[in-house]
Structures are given as structure tokens and as C-alpha cells.
Amino acid sequence: MNNRPEQLVPPFDRLPEPEQIAQMATWLAQAGLDSLELTNAAAGLKLRIRVGQAAPVPPAAQAAPPQADAGAGRVAVTTPYFGHLCLTHPLRDAPFAPAGTRVAQGDVVALLTLDSLQVPVTAPVAGMVVDVVGQPGALVGYGAPVLHIQPD
């Protein structure tokens, strides 16, 4: 049984508030993207958000370093993009990495979905998943914590 909602993005039947547009532009810039276009032909709406052209970021600087959780030695797994958080595999309805699961560095532990786009969220270190803090289906921004790993 598939428990994914049919519509992965909120309905675009009116223009977002200026604060929402500013937040989307911030997420785009943080993700290294230069534009986003939302279209609703039925409502006659089209919104294109473009962020300023910045100097290219070297690949090594794009990946955020693992963030250790103060005092516990745990590493927070954070989102590399914005979108709706998917903690279960969309084809198997099985969780990617529930608490108590061992993961290797680079394992997919969640997905971010935005319409038909799916972006993997990967483990920055190998270890044991100690807790999952992300909420399934929640709209999250760049750098949002998803879960914590106790490194090996």
C-alpha cells in the first residue's frame, strides 16, 4: 500500500506571500540553484523566482560537513535541498532508516520530493540511527535536521 499523498506540492491557486517567495529564493540560493518556476495554467498563474548569479561554489564546499550533536557525539543528517520529506521508500513503503538501523556513509536515509523531483538525503557518516526527528510529508528547507547517527 502506498501512503504517499497524490499531490506533493501545495496547490498553486494564488500567488505566495512575499515572505514565502523570499524563503523560496533563499532555499534556491542555498541549494546552488538559480531559478524555480511554478505554473498553474487553469488559474492563469506563473511565478518564476530567480536568484542572483553568484560565483560558482567548488564541489567540496557545497556539501555541508557533518554536524556533531553537542555532548552526545551524534551527527545530524540534514537536508541538501528543500521539499517534502519522505522517510519511507516510495515503491516499497518501507522506512529508509528507522531508529536502530545501521547505515553506511552515503546510504540514502530519506528523500525530498517537490512535484516529480526527488533528491536523496544521504548519511554523512557510518553508524547507528539513534533517532528520527523529521516528520513525514513535512515541507522542509535547506539544512533541516532529519535524523541523528551515532558514528561507528
C-alpha positions in Angstrom: 0.0 0.0 0.0 1.3 3.4 -0.9 0.8 6.1 1.7 2.2 9.0 -0.4 -0.1 11.9 -0.9 -1.1 12.3 -4.5 -0.2 16.0 -4.6 3.4 16.6 -3.4 3.3 20.4 -3.5 0.6 22.7 -2.1 -2.0 23.9 -4.6 -0.7 26.9 -6.6 -4.1 28.7 -7.0 -2.9 32.0 -5.7 0.4 33.8 -5.6 2.5 33.1 -2.4 3.1 35.9 0.1 6.3 37.9 -0.3 7.8 36.3 2.8 7.2 32.8 1.2 8.8 33.9 -2.1 11.8 35.3 -0.2 12.1 32.0 1.7 12.0 30.0 -1.6 14.7 32.3 -3.1 16.9 31.6 0.0 16.4 27.9 -0.3 17.3 28.1 -4.0 20.5 30.0 -3.4 21.5 27.6 -0.6 20.9 24.6 -2.8 23.0 26.2 -5.6 20.1 26.7 -7.9 19.4 29.8 -9.9 15.7 29.6 -10.6 12.3 28.0 -9.9 9.1 28.2 -11.9 5.6 27.4 -10.7 2.8 27.3 -13.2 -1.0 26.8 -12.9 -2.5 27.1 -16.3 -6.0 26.6 -15.0 -5.7 29.6 -12.7 -3.6 31.6 -15.2 -0.7 31.9 -12.8 3.0 31.7 -13.4 5.7 32.5 -10.9 9.4 32.5 -11.8 11.9 33.1 -9.0 15.5 33.8 -10.0 18.3 34.4 -7.6 21.4 36.5 -8.4 24.3 34.9 -10.1 27.0 34.2 -7.5 30.4 32.9 -8.1 30.4 29.1 -8.5 30.9 27.2 -5.3 33.5 24.5 -5.5 32.1 20.9 -5.1 34.0 20.3 -1.9 32.4 23.4 -0.3 28.8 22.5 -1.4 28.5 19.5 0.9 28.0 20.7 4.4 30.3 19.0 6.9 28.6 16.6 9.3 27.3 18.5 12.4 28.1 16.8 15.7 25.3 16.9 18.3 26.8 18.7 21.4 27.7 16.3 24.2 26.4 13.1 22.6 28.9 12.7 19.7 25.9 12.2 17.4 25.9 13.5 13.9 22.8 15.3 12.5 21.8 14.3 9.0 20.4 17.5 7.3 18.6 18.1 4.0 20.7 19.2 1.0 17.7 20.9 -0.7 14.1 21.9 0.1 10.9 19.8 -0.4 8.6 17.4 1.2 10.3 14.9 3.5 9.8 11.2 2.6 11.1 8.8 5.2 9.7 5.7 3.5 10.8 4.2 0.2 8.0 5.2 -2.3 7.9 1.9 -4.1 8.1 -0.4 -1.0 6.5 1.6 1.8 9.5 0.5 4.0 11.3 3.1 6.1 14.7 4.1 4.7 16.5 4.3 8.1 14.4 3.8 11.2 15.9 4.3 14.7 18.2 1.3 15.5 19.3 0.8 11.8 23.0 0.7 10.9 23.8 2.9 7.9 27.0 3.3 5.8 28.3 6.7 4.8 26.5 7.7 1.6 23.4 5.5 2.2 20.1 7.1 1.3 18.2 7.7 4.6 15.3 9.9 3.2 14.1 11.6 0.1 13.0 15.2 -0.6 10.2 15.5 -3.1 9.0 18.5 -5.0 6.4 17.6 -7.6 8.3 14.9 -9.7 11.8 15.9 -8.4 13.3 13.5 -5.9 16.5 14.4 -4.1 18.2 11.8 -1.9 19.3 12.7 1.7 22.4 10.7 2.5 24.2 9.7 5.6 27.4 11.8 6.1 28.9 9.1 8.4 28.6 5.4 9.0 26.9 4.4 12.3 23.6 3.7 14.1 20.5 5.8 13.6 19.6 6.9 17.1 16.5 9.0 16.4 14.4 10.3 13.6 13.4 14.0 14.1 11.9 14.8 10.7 8.2 14.5 10.1 7.0 12.5 7.1 5.4 14.8 4.5 6.6 18.0 6.1 7.8 20.8 3.9 11.4 21.4 5.0 14.1 23.8 4.0 17.7 23.5 3.2 19.7 22.2 6.2 16.8 20.9 8.1 17.7 18.0 10.5 16.2 14.7 9.5 17.8 12.2 11.9 20.8 11.6 14.2 23.5 9.0 13.7 25.9 7.7 16.4 29.1 7.3 14.4 31.0 3.9 14.5 
